């Protein structure tokens, strides 16, 4: 992405002529896994043709951006090679960019994949390690001039569910995110290009996930947009006694509503149309007039 494709102010981010006004409404990031082994939709969209069809469906359903992942991050997932990740991700990014103008996020922890994806048409990076797995990630993102989502995790997807002991859950997540914001700025990334994610489901128990939702507003003092990813996750299945991730839509809706009430700016979801409706109603309740369109506000 070039600088003229993206403009920022403290409370606004514009990508490919789409403006995101933080605090006025909740935005929806549609999940597009191009993996054979993701927990709820692995193998469904792992070719450029099927991925493009799904991307078009997500856009029609109301997605504000699409997040493409070539490496499964479900608990216990095996790490794939860099070559395999590039093979999965780049053709999909190219296919979607050739057909759609929607902002594209790439879910990766590798700086090399981030760089190649942006050169192929992606617009932002979603790093589940918060920039810690690859020491080149933050400098490369700074050089590319694109936004990055910094998520909290302990360990790796293979080990994270054995690393759920915290003395101060919220305090430790807050400190990690604060440190990574500082590291990103020190690497040359604009603060207005930073988004944080407390990492629900990553090195957290079911009860810890609920506690993060209860205290999500704590993270608003970091003064960067907050992304929350609860879609179809196992803690919802545990509450509902529902083993099928695709049948956790109503539970996801409840968790998303809670996140919006506590200040979430972006929801990363599989069920875009349904969660889009949740956002509209929740925004009307908790954001009031700020959830109206800018044209409506001017009338």
KELO-867732 format. One line per field, with one value per residue (C-alpha): x, y negated, z negated; residue number from 1; residue in three letters. Coordinates in pm, whole numbers, always signed. Last residue first. Example, Ala and Ser with C-alpha at 12.3 -4.5 7.8 and 13.67 -1.06 7.14 Angstrom:
2
x <- +1367  +1230
y <- +106  +450
z <- -714  -780
num <- 2  1
residu <- SER  ALA
# end
This chain:
299
x <- -2927  -2552  -2577  -2765  -2487  -2225  -2417  -2573  -2377  -2252  -2613  -2628  -2303  -2441  -2793  -2768  -2427  -2572  -2848  -2618  -2343  -2577  -2710  -2353  -2300  -2572  -2448  -2083  -2102  -1729  -1630  -1351  -1526  -1374  -1409  -1471  -1570  -1733  -2086  -1941  -1768  -2086  -2279  -2009  -2035  -2412  -2385  -2126  -2368  -2635  -2400  -2262  -2403  -2112  -1868  -2036  -1963  -2255  -2291  -2397  -2142  -1875  -1947  -1902  -1568  -1479  -1489  -1758  -1652  -1490  -1236  -1217  -1036  -964  -872  -586  -603  -439  -713  -963  -799  -984  -1314  -1262  -1319  -1619  -1507  -1161  -1324  -1528  -1214  -1051  -1342  -1300  -927  -679  -356  -521  -899  -955  -641  -660  -651  -487  -489  -195  -163  -254  +50  +262  +504  +870  +1023  +991  +618  +589  +790  +572  +254  +415  +486  +132  -10  +201  +118  -255  -245  -58  -297  -605  -490  -313  -118  -167  -157  -292  +21  -79  -339  -66  +162  +89  -74  +247  +350  +154  -66  -177  -263  -111  -309  -87  -145  +58  +361  +560  +876  +700  +552  +902  +1047  +763  +787  +1164  +1192  +951  +750  +705  +507  +184  +204  -135  -15  -291  -128  -286  -357  -301  -240  +41  +314  +124  +119  +489  +581  +354  +476  +838  +757  +611  +342  +54  -314  -337  -583  -752  -944  -1234  -1164  -1264  -1183  -807  -750  -940  -739  -406  -474  -581  -274  -52  -194  -167  +166  +309  +213  +360  +691  +711  +669  +368  +345  +122  -205  -246  -502  -635  -395  -419  -165  -290  -513  -698  -882  -1146  -1258  -1582  -1791  -2153  -2300  -2222  -1857  -1856  -2011  -1752  -1478  -1634  -1631  -1272  -1169  -1339  -1156  -822  -822  -839  -1193  -1368  -1061  -1082  -1411  -1460  -1127  -888  -728  -711  -623  -739  -927  -1140  -1276  -1485  -1385  -1688  -1670  -1838  -1960  -1866  -1581  -1316  -1410  -1293  -1281  -1283  -1103  -853  -778  -871  -807  -969  -948  -594  -573  -484  -458  -403  -398  -176  +87  +123  +0
y <- -1650  -1642  -1345  -1147  -1208  -1096  -772  -714  -519  -839  -930  -665  -475  -229  -153  -241  -76  +242  +245  +188  +412  +707  +668  +684  +989  +1172  +1062  +1131  +1480  +1563  +1277  +1036  +751  +403  +98  +270  +27  +216  +222  +342  +634  +735  +735  +949  +1203  +1223  +1256  +1531  +1725  +1679  +1796  +2099  +2357  +2327  +2422  +2763  +2886  +2696  +2732  +2365  +2245  +2481  +2385  +2019  +2100  +2295  +2001  +1944  +1579  +1425  +1202  +850  +558  +246  -89  -280  -500  -260  -379  -173  +142  +130  +129  +499  +584  +815  +940  +1019  +1197  +1413  +1520  +1595  +1822  +2020  +2050  +1820  +1882  +1755  +1785  +1410  +1236  +889  +736  +400  +171  -47  -263  -585  -521  -552  -264  -364  -80  -288  -321  +56  +116  -129  +39  +372  +261  +133  +456  +665  +444  +461  +839  +864  +630  +808  +1152  +1058  +1351  +1538  +1910  +1996  +2136  +2497  +2370  +2172  +2461  +2546  +2209  +2050  +1934  +1656  +1440  +1079  +936  +642  +547  +368  +68  +15  -204  +76  -35  -40  +303  +430  +280  +432  +780  +821  +962  +1242  +1409  +1089  +856  +883  +1261  +1292  +1055  +906  +706  +432  +340  +649  +603  +835  +606  +614  +994  +1016  +793  +966  +1308  +1201  +1044  +1372  +1373  +1380  +1290  +1080  +792  +686  +360  +401  +294  +624  +822  +800  +760  +1080  +1288  +1137  +1192  +1550  +1623  +1479  +1666  +2041  +2052  +1789  +2005  +2313  +2139  +2006  +2358  +2467  +2453  +2726  +2623  +2731  +2465  +2306  +2066  +2212  +2059  +1919  +1648  +1380  +1110  +923  +564  +369  +684  +619  +951  +859  +817  +1152  +1325  +1170  +1292  +1639  +1652  +1525  +1795  +2068  +1964  +1887  +2231  +2303  +2183  +2481  +2670  +2555  +2384  +2415  +2505  +2418  +2728  +2710  +2340  +2044  +1895  +1595  +1419  +1106  +795  +596  +235  +91  -268  -623  -541  -499  -656  -409  -561  -356  -525  -239  -255  -559  -554  -803  -889  -1029  -1109  -873  -850  -542  -500  -807  -646  -348  +0
z <- -846  -922  -1158  -897  -644  -898  -947  -1286  -1546  -1712  -1787  -2055  -2109  -2360  -2239  -1869  -1856  -2006  -1744  -1448  -1580  -1640  -1285  -1152  -1370  -1176  -835  -912  -1059  -1075  -1302  -1398  -1578  -1552  -1778  -2112  -2388  -2674  -2530  -2201  -2370  -2550  -2223  -2065  -2346  -2304  -1926  -1960  -2177  -1913  -1636  -1821  -1580  -1336  -1612  -1661  -2015  -2175  -2552  -2542  -2799  -2665  -2305  -2397  -2562  -2247  -2010  -1747  -1701  -2007  -1835  -1977  -1811  -2017  -1865  -2034  -2342  -2590  -2827  -2625  -2761  -3092  -2899  -2833  -3199  -3172  -2830  -2969  -3264  -3027  -2845  -3180  -3270  -2948  -3005  -2836  -2645  -2326  -2347  -2376  -2259  -2415  -2063  -1992  -1687  -1584  -1273  -1458  -1678  -1366  -1325  -1347  -1546  -1865  -1794  -1761  -2078  -2272  -2149  -2234  -2591  -2642  -2500  -2737  -3036  -2965  -2928  -3258  -3438  -3305  -3416  -3740  -3885  -3560  -3481  -3136  -2978  -2902  -2655  -2479  -2383  -2018  -1942  -2074  -2420  -2587  -2364  -2338  -1998  -1810  -1498  -1247  -1022  -703  -629  -464  -642  -978  -907  -830  -1149  -1358  -1205  -1195  -1547  -1447  -1725  -1931  -1703  -1899  -1868  -1699  -1424  -1206  -927  -716  -354  -140  +234  +343  +204  -125  -119  -35  -327  -578  -466  -516  -854  -980  -1252  -1005  -972  -657  -651  -328  -287  -41  +318  +476  +792  +846  +473  +401  +648  +542  +173  +245  +457  +179  -119  -63  +118  -117  -416  -252  -179  -535  -666  -870  -1250  -1392  -1556  -1919  -2005  -1685  -1514  -1164  -928  -596  -742  -547  -743  -541  -599  -649  -607  -508  -393  -31  -130  -311  -9  +223  -10  -10  +371  +371  +125  +327  +644  +481  +313  -61  -129  -291  -410  -771  -857  -1233  -1395  -1115  -960  -580  -576  -368  -662  -567  -875  -815  -1008  -1120  -1238  -1546  -1522  -1617  -1853  -1588  -1256  -990  -643  -326  -34  -5  -377  -587  -960  -1194  -1561  -1588  -1216  -938  -562  -346  +28  +72  -147  +80  +0
num <- 299  298  297  296  295  294  293  292  291  290  289  288  287  286  285  284  283  282  281  280  279  278  277  276  275  274  273  272  271  270  269  268  267  266  265  264  263  262  261  260  259  258  257  256  255  254  253  252  251  250  249  248  247  246  245  244  243  242  241  240  239  238  237  236  235  234  233  232  231  230  229  228  227  226  225  224  223  222  221  220  219  218  217  216  215  214  213  212  211  210  209  208  207  206  205  204  203  202  201  200  199  198  197  196  195  194  193  192  191  190  189  188  187  186  185  184  183  182  181  180  179  178  177  176  175  174  173  172  171  170  169  168  167  166  165  164  163  162  161  160  159  158  157  156  155  154  153  152  151  150  149  148  147  146  145  144  143  142  141  140  139  138  137  136  135  134  133  132  131  130  129  128  127  126  125  124  123  122  121  120  119  118  117  116  115  114  113  112  111  110  109  108  107  106  105  104  103  102  101  100  99  98  97  96  95  94  93  92  91  90  89  88  87  86  85  84  83  82  81  80  79  78  77  76  75  74  73  72  71  70  69  68  67  66  65  64  63  62  61  60  59  58  57  56  55  54  53  52  51  50  49  48  47  46  45  44  43  42  41  40  39  38  37  36  35  34  33  32  31  30  29  28  27  26  25  24  23  22  21  20  19  18  17  16  15  14  13  12  11  10  9  8  7  6  5  4  3  2  1
residu <- UNK  UNK  UNK  UNK  UNK  UNK  UNK  UNK  UNK  UNK  UNK  UNK  UNK  UNK  UNK  UNK  UNK  UNK  UNK  UNK  UNK  UNK  UNK  UNK  UNK  UNK  UNK  UNK  UNK  UNK  UNK  UNK  UNK  UNK  UNK  UNK  UNK  UNK  UNK  UNK  UNK  UNK  UNK  UNK  UNK  UNK  UNK  UNK  UNK  UNK  UNK  UNK  UNK  UNK  UNK  UNK  UNK  UNK  UNK  UNK  UNK  UNK  UNK  UNK  UNK  UNK  UNK  UNK  UNK  UNK  UNK  UNK  UNK  UNK  UNK  UNK  UNK  UNK  UNK  UNK  UNK  UNK  UNK  UNK  UNK  UNK  UNK  UNK  UNK  UNK  UNK  UNK  UNK  UNK  UNK  UNK  UNK  UNK  UNK  UNK  UNK  UNK  UNK  UNK  UNK  UNK  UNK  UNK  UNK  UNK  UNK  UNK  UNK  UNK  UNK  UNK  UNK  UNK  UNK  UNK  UNK  UNK  UNK  UNK  UNK  UNK  UNK  UNK  UNK  UNK  UNK  UNK  UNK  UNK  UNK  UNK  UNK  UNK  UNK  UNK  UNK  UNK  UNK  UNK  UNK  UNK  UNK  UNK  UNK  UNK  UNK  UNK  UNK  UNK  UNK  UNK  UNK  UNK  UNK  UNK  UNK  UNK  UNK  UNK  UNK  UNK  UNK  UNK  UNK  UNK  UNK  UNK  UNK  UNK  UNK  UNK  UNK  UNK  UNK  UNK  UNK  UNK  UNK  UNK  UNK  UNK  UNK  UNK  UNK  UNK  UNK  UNK  UNK  UNK  UNK  UNK  UNK  UNK  UNK  UNK  UNK  UNK  UNK  UNK  UNK  UNK  UNK  UNK  UNK  UNK  UNK  UNK  UNK  UNK  UNK  UNK  UNK  UNK  UNK  UNK  UNK  UNK  UNK  UNK  UNK  UNK  UNK  UNK  UNK  UNK  UNK  UNK  UNK  UNK  UNK  UNK  UNK  UNK  UNK  UNK  UNK  UNK  UNK  UNK  UNK  UNK  UNK  UNK  UNK  UNK  UNK  UNK  UNK  UNK  UNK  UNK  UNK  UNK  UNK  UNK  UNK  UNK  UNK  UNK  UNK  UNK  UNK  UNK  UNK  UNK  UNK  UNK  UNK  UNK  UNK  UNK  UNK  UNK  UNK  UNK  UNK  UNK  UNK  UNK  UNK  UNK  UNK  UNK  UNK  UNK  UNK  UNK  UNK  UNK  UNK  UNK  UNK  UNK  UNK
# end
